[in-house]
């Protein structure tokens, strides 16, 4: 019975008004049943002791009637008041939970919520980490208000570019994470590349400025039995490589060492004239 009662008081159910009334009705019915059981157990003993002013049958009948009229009404009203009080608590808890999982500036999921979604992702999907290129320069040149406007605009573009099956979050600062699922890998990469191109092809209007930005992205595959932390680390390395190759591009983890080396050479970096960025990238990839 304890389990039955606790199920009726599930906070998630009591967020809806109709469930409050259902809860009160069930509690009233339960109170009547319990009252009836108590009457059925006590009346015979009282009758044997000669303490009943009426016959046993009449006493049980009157007890049943008053159980419905008084016990049911009182318990129903109390349950209704308690139900609405619990509903308020449920709504407050739901709002708090939402706030604890939401990034205030962008309105996207925060890192905590994204990490949970990543751990719960099964099947064929891709993790992409986007990073706004040279974001510090934007803040320094145009001010933090414009920087916030850039974050909000990028958040909106990411949200509109990916469907409901995808998970979009702001991981912190100018970094965003997306879990893309429901499509073959080639289609996912096309969508990711399309987002990058769309961001690079437009301008963000903020405080009288037309701010042009680019983003870099690192992609890793989410497959069954693969450690999620390893996937995240691989996407992060791919993002680091995209930055080293000149920014404003998306790099998939499978492009590997060959792409890393030849990409650096194509960008004017060779073994005798390596910059600090190339040194860091080659160290990360074991070159």
TORLOLO-213563 format. One line per field, with one value per residue (C-alpha): residue number from 1; residue in one letter; z, x, y. Coordinates in pm, whole numbers. Each point is the difference from the previous one (the first is absolute). Example, Ala and Ser with C-alpha at 12.3 -4.5 7.8 and 13.67 -1.06 7.14 Angstrom:
<pts>
fimi <- (1 2);
vexgu <- (a s);
zz <- (780 -66);
xx <- (1230 137);
yy <- (-450 344);
</pts>
This chain:
<pts>
fimi <- (1 2 3 4 5 6 7 8 9 10 11 12 13 14 15 16 17 18 19 20 21 22 23 24 25 26 27 28 29 30 31 32 33 34 35 36 37 38 39 40 41 42 43 44 45 46 47 48 49 50 51 52 53 54 55 56 57 58 59 60 61 62 63 64 65 66 67 68 69 70 71 72 73 74 75 76 77 78 79 80 81 82 83 84 85 86 87 88 89 90 91 92 93 94 95 96 97 98 99 100 101 102 103 104 105 106 107 108 109 110 111 112 113 114 115 116 117 118 119 120 121 122 123 124 125 126 127 128 129 130 131 132 133 134 135 136 137 138 139 140 141 142 143 144 145 146 147 148 149 150 151 152 153 154 155 156 157 158 159 160 161 162 163 164 165 166 167 168 169 170 171 172 173 174 175 176 177 178 179 180 181 182 183 184 185 186 187 188 189 190 191 192 193 194 195 196 197 198 199 200 201 202 203 204 205 206 207 208 209 210 211 212 213 214 215 216 217 218 219 220 221 222 223 224 225 226 227 228 229 230 231 232 233 234 235 236 237 238 239 240 241 242 243 244 245 246 247 248 249 250 251 252 253 254 255 256 257 258 259 260 261 262 263 264 265 266 267 268 269 270 271 272 273 274 275 276 277 278 279 280 281 282 283 284 285 286 287);
vexgu <- (x x x x x x x x x x x x x x x x x x x x x x x x x x x x x x x x x x x x x x x x x x x x x x x x x x x x x x x x x x x x x x x x x x x x x x x x x x x x x x x x x x x x x x x x x x x x x x x x x x x x x x x x x x x x x x x x x x x x x x x x x x x x x x x x x x x x x x x x x x x x x x x x x x x x x x x x x x x x x x x x x x x x x x x x x x x x x x x x x x x x x x x x x x x x x x x x x x x x x x x x x x x x x x x x x x x x x x x x x x x x x x x x x x x x x x x x x x x x x x x x x x x x x x x x x x x x x x x x x x x x x x x x x x x x x x x x x x x x x x x x x x x x x x x);
zz <- (0 72 -360 -129 198 -106 -365 35 141 -282 -42 -375 -29 225 -234 -183 166 -101 175 323 -10 -81 294 237 -124 51 347 95 -129 191 320 -40 -54 305 209 -114 96 345 56 -112 244 304 -11 82 308 115 -56 212 278 -25 -86 -316 39 -314 -161 -155 -352 52 157 -295 -242 175 18 -373 -77 224 -142 -344 114 254 -55 -377 -3 258 -140 -353 90 194 -285 -245 203 43 -370 -107 253 -146 -349 87 132 -314 -225 205 -12 -375 -53 219 -187 -330 117 129 -344 -211 -100 99 -290 -293 128 -109 218 215 30 277 -200 -314 183 120 -353 -134 252 -94 -375 -159 -361 -301 64 -18 261 -132 205 -151 111 -111 -156 163 238 237 -282 -44 368 -3 -317 34 370 205 -96 -361 115 173 -316 -198 246 -23 -381 -34 244 -212 -321 154 137 -337 -191 193 46 319 5 51 329 -6 299 98 167 131 -134 -380 -19 -106 -16 -226 -6 -354 -54 -226 -325 -176 73 -339 56 349 -129 -272 259 227 -287 -110 342 -11 -347 99 302 -207 -279 204 239 350 69 354 149 -341 -118 -269 150 -224 173 -82 198 6 75 109 -62 153 -49 271 -46 227 276 -63 310 1 158 -277 -259 158 17 -366 -107 205 -173 -338 97 104 -339 -181 183 -93 -366 -28 177 -172 -77 129 60 56 227 -282 -198 235 -17 -378 -22 299 -153 -358 115 197 -298 -233 237 -26 294 -51 218 2 56 247 199 360 -112 -225 275 235 -259 -102 365 59 -296 72 -304);
xx <- (0 291 116 -352 -20 344 -88 -295 224 255 110 39 -367 -126 129 -332 -318 -215 239 -46 -373 68 240 -260 -271 220 103 -366 -92 290 -110 -353 126 226 -285 -225 259 44 -377 -38 270 -108 -380 -31 220 -207 -317 133 75 -348 126 -206 -326 -138 28 329 -143 -128 329 201 -243 20 379 25 -222 196 326 -108 -160 255 317 -16 -81 257 278 -85 23 323 147 -103 175 304 -4 8 276 201 -80 156 305 14 -13 268 219 -52 93 307 102 -44 210 271 24 -29 261 -137 138 -70 -302 167 81 307 303 -155 -312 205 225 -305 -141 333 16 -354 60 -5 29 135 68 269 132 112 167 -25 214 -37 329 190 -285 225 77 -373 -37 307 -98 -377 -64 -152 -353 79 171 -321 -196 232 -57 -378 7 216 -229 -302 170 102 -348 -163 253 -49 -323 -170 198 320 124 143 179 234 296 142 141 -5 -14 -308 -76 -243 -100 -122 -194 -260 197 286 347 27 -328 105 328 -181 -231 290 198 -312 -31 363 -46 -321 163 301 -216 -203 45 -136 -148 75 15 36 273 -11 215 124 107 112 -8 218 -131 133 -204 21 -225 -228 -32 -112 241 230 100 -171 295 223 -248 2 380 22 -242 198 323 -169 -112 354 122 -263 131 360 -91 -123 -340 -339 -16 -131 234 -115 203 53 204 282 370 27 -239 163 346 -93 -245 272 235 -269 -37 368 130 290 241 253 -244 -264 -195 -110 -348 137 232 -296 -213 271 68 -370 -10 334 182);
yy <- (0 234 -43 68 324 117 -54 233 273 -10 362 -34 -105 279 269 -37 127 -295 -237 197 -74 -364 -14 151 -238 -303 113 55 -344 -154 177 -135 -354 19 142 -283 -259 156 9 -362 -107 204 -17 -372 46 297 -202 -286 247 145 344 50 195 -169 -340 -106 17 353 108 -132 165 337 -32 -62 300 234 -134 118 325 117 -199 22 371 105 -217 110 368 -47 -203 270 270 -223 -84 364 71 -287 128 334 -182 -213 305 172 -308 -36 365 -36 -314 180 294 -232 -160 315 256 339 205 -231 -190 -324 -297 48 -227 -207 -80 -61 -245 -193 -8 -120 -284 -105 7 -345 -99 180 370 265 239 338 271 348 292 362 105 287 74 193 241 63 84 222 185 35 -53 -278 102 -82 -318 -105 83 -228 -285 46 16 -311 -182 88 -115 -331 -58 67 -211 -323 -194 -115 -324 200 143 353 154 278 -163 324 324 -11 -381 -196 -371 -182 -367 -69 -322 -155 30 -181 137 172 184 102 139 194 152 92 150 189 160 111 150 176 163 108 138 246 288 52 342 117 350 160 -237 -266 -271 -278 -317 -351 -321 -308 -347 -337 -314 -347 -302 -138 -374 -281 -101 295 192 339 179 -135 130 345 5 -101 274 250 -104 33 352 84 -120 209 306 -83 -50 357 6 31 -370 -332 -293 -358 -225 -251 248 -96 54 15 293 166 -10 90 265 172 -15 138 294 85 -199 -239 -189 285 285 -112 253 -55 -109 -274 -121 -38 -179 -243 -74 -68 -240 -159 140);
</pts>
